[in-house]
Amino acid sequence: MELTPSELDRLLIFNVAQLAQSRRARGVKLNKPEAVALISHAVIEAARDGASHSQALQAGINAVTDADLLPGVGPLLSGIAVEAVFSDGRRLVVVDFESKDLDVPGKVTRLEPIASIPNPNVNSVVVVNKSEIQISVTTHMHFFEANPKLQFDRVATYGRHLHIPAGEHVDFPPGVEVSVNLVPISGNRILIGFAGLVDGPLDAPGEKESAISKARSLGYLGFES
């Protein structure tokens, strides 16, 4: 069986969530990794069942309560970012809690990009979300492969990611123009997973042209001009 890194991550989350459920059923209080796994698993499965983004978010919020947790764990459960596969593609769900009481609605944070770290090789693109729901993109995402309903100059973003601190994300509300800064992906520049438009070295001969062709055929926005 050949699995992508993201699929392996989801299997790991599933295994830890099953362990956490077993312990909770025995009356054992949960630690942070166990609680995070339960929340993440609830989001992933809700999306897999056809839930909307808001429904998946609510599933994550409802996955645990203060009574399930070891003392001091509740305040640590904030900003849990889960990349789930919905019927219209991958989207980020950020499960956040406004207080130590876990039975309050979550919130999606950051409607604008945060301040960028200085870097000489930065380019900017204007992004418009053409869907009816908010879309979030994390810093690690190959921006070229971000949600097909985001409209921007795709070709200009090949081999680049958001220029924000690791682990952060930018939210794109429907119909709102958001300008973001992008920098080249560093390291060995080998991509596996994401949306599957690139599966190997970014700079291999013909790889960029192949990725553009795949994106066009799948209806990604950003190739209109």
Disulfide bonds with the S-S distance in Angstrom:
none
